[in-house]
Amino acid sequence: MRYILLLRGINVGGKNKVEMRELSALLTAAGFEEVGSYINSGNLFFSSAEAKESCISKIRALLEAKYDFPIPFALLTKEEYLEERDALPQWWHEEMARRDVLFYACGMDTDRIRDFIEKAALYNEVVHLGRHAVFWGKYDEAEYLKTIYHKKLMKQAFYREVTIRNGNTYEKIAAILENET
């Protein structure tokens, strides 16, 4: 099975440094195959015959043993990632000022983020609650600072558990997965 591993909060502003080459080597040593990465922000691909839950346990143990800071992560199969993308609403494919994907970290209580979104009074923005992530679009860059995304999202406790990719990175990862044989 092919997987995509998405790490949160690494290599940002010189903090929480994680070398992708080193992490790829650690994943390979742990028994994962065909390990690769895309850009330096914690997007890794690998294959494994192991079930998803087993992979999650191995990755969690590996990260905790190697790094002295917590690294929440999301793990999706290739099929989960591409099925999620195929189910996106039309607005995702339209011109937007900003598009972001907030992946649920493994073990995260997703009810907290869903509850926040359901109660939020959105401002010039749209949201789609997916199975593995929240897809958030902002229509107008000039009004971005007025959005719930900007004003309130980062203050939520669950914010430290989601791993975020911008729309372009999300689409590039999908293209990589689609082009793999």
C-alpha positions in Angstrom: 0.0 0.0 0.0 1.2 3.5 -0.8 1.0 6.2 2.0 1.5 9.9 2.3 2.9 11.1 5.7 2.3 14.8 6.5 4.2 16.2 9.4 3.2 19.3 11.4 5.3 22.2 12.5 8.7 21.2 11.2 11.4 23.4 9.5 9.4 26.6 10.2 11.6 29.7 10.9 14.6 27.5 11.8 12.7 25.7 14.5 11.9 22.0 14.8 14.5 21.0 12.3 13.9 17.7 10.5 16.1 16.7 7.6 14.0 15.0 5.0 17.0 12.8 3.9 17.6 11.7 7.5 13.9 11.0 8.1 13.7 9.1 4.8 16.6 6.9 5.9 14.9 6.3 9.3 11.7 5.3 7.7 13.6 2.9 5.3 15.5 1.4 8.3 12.1 0.9 10.0 11.0 -1.3 7.1 9.1 1.2 4.9 9.9 1.0 1.2 10.2 3.4 -1.7 10.5 6.4 0.6 10.5 9.8 -0.9 9.7 13.4 -0.1 8.3 16.5 -1.6 9.8 19.9 -0.5 11.2 20.3 3.0 8.0 20.8 5.0 7.3 17.2 5.9 5.6 15.6 3.0 6.8 12.0 2.7 5.7 9.1 0.6 6.3 5.4 1.3 5.0 1.9 0.6 4.3 -0.8 3.2 2.4 -4.1 3.3 1.6 -3.2 7.0 -1.9 -2.0 8.0 -2.3 1.8 8.5 -2.6 1.5 12.3 0.6 -0.5 12.5 2.4 2.2 10.3 1.0 4.9 12.6 2.4 3.2 15.7 5.8 2.7 14.1 6.0 6.3 12.9 4.9 7.7 16.2 7.6 5.6 18.1 10.3 6.6 15.5 9.5 10.3 15.8 9.3 10.2 19.6 12.7 8.4 19.8 14.5 10.6 17.4 13.2 14.2 18.0 13.0 16.1 21.3 9.9 18.0 20.2 6.4 16.6 19.4 5.6 16.1 15.8 1.9 15.6 15.2 1.3 13.9 11.8 -1.4 12.7 9.4 -1.1 9.5 7.5 -3.3 8.7 4.5 -3.3 6.0 2.0 -2.9 7.0 -1.6 -6.5 6.0 -2.2 -7.8 8.0 0.8 -6.0 11.1 -0.4 -7.2 10.8 -4.0 -10.8 9.9 -3.0 -10.9 12.9 -0.8 -9.7 15.1 -3.6 -12.3 13.7 -6.0 -15.1 14.5 -3.5 -14.2 18.2 -3.2 -16.9 20.8 -3.9 -16.7 22.9 -7.1 -15.5 26.0 -5.3 -12.2 24.3 -4.6 -11.4 24.3 -8.3 -12.3 27.9 -8.8 -10.1 31.0 -8.5 -9.7 31.9 -4.9 -7.4 34.2 -3.0 -6.2 31.4 -0.7 -6.9 27.7 -0.3 -5.7 25.7 2.7 -6.1 22.1 3.7 -6.1 21.3 7.5 -5.3 17.5 7.8 -6.5 15.8 11.0 -3.5 14.5 12.9 -3.6 10.8 13.8 -5.5 10.3 17.1 -7.0 13.8 16.9 -10.5 14.4 18.3 -12.1 15.7 15.1 -15.3 16.7 16.8 -13.6 19.8 18.2 -12.7 21.2 14.8 -16.1 20.2 13.3 -17.9 21.9 16.3 -15.8 25.1 15.8 -16.6 25.2 12.1 -20.3 24.5 12.5 -20.6 27.4 15.0 -18.4 29.8 13.1 -19.9 32.8 11.3 -17.8 32.7 8.2 -16.6 35.9 6.5 -16.0 35.8 2.8 -14.8 32.2 3.1 -16.0 28.7 2.4 -15.3 25.4 4.2 -15.7 21.8 3.3 -15.5 19.1 6.0 -13.8 16.1 4.5 -13.1 12.7 6.0 -9.4 13.3 6.5 -9.2 17.1 6.4 -10.9 20.5 6.3 -10.7 22.4 3.1 -10.9 26.2 3.5 -11.2 28.8 0.8 -10.9 32.5 1.1 -12.3 34.7 -1.7 -10.7 38.1 -1.2 -7.1 38.7 -0.1 -7.9 42.3 0.9 -10.4 40.9 3.4 -8.4 37.9 4.6 -7.7 39.5 8.0 -11.4 39.6 8.7 -11.9 35.9 8.1 -12.7 33.4 10.9 -9.7 31.5 9.5 -7.4 34.3 10.4 -9.1 35.8 13.4 -10.0 32.7 15.4 -8.7 29.4 14.0 -5.1 29.8 15.2 -6.4 30.5 18.8 -8.2 27.1 19.0 -6.5 24.3 21.0 -6.9 21.8 18.1 -4.9 24.1 15.8 -1.7 22.6 17.3 -2.8 19.2 16.0 -3.7 19.9 12.4 -1.1 19.9 9.7 -1.8 22.5 7.1 -0.9 22.5 3.4 -1.8 25.3 1.0 -3.9 24.4 -2.0 -1.0 24.3 -4.5 1.0 21.9 -2.3 -2.1 19.7 -1.8 -2.6 19.5 -5.6 1.1 18.9 -6.2 1.0 15.9 -3.8 -2.1 14.6 -5.5 -0.3 14.8 -8.9 2.7 13.0 -7.5 0.4 10.2 -6.2 -1.5 10.0 -9.5 1.6 9.7 -11.5 3.1 6.9 -9.5 2.9 3.4 -11.0 
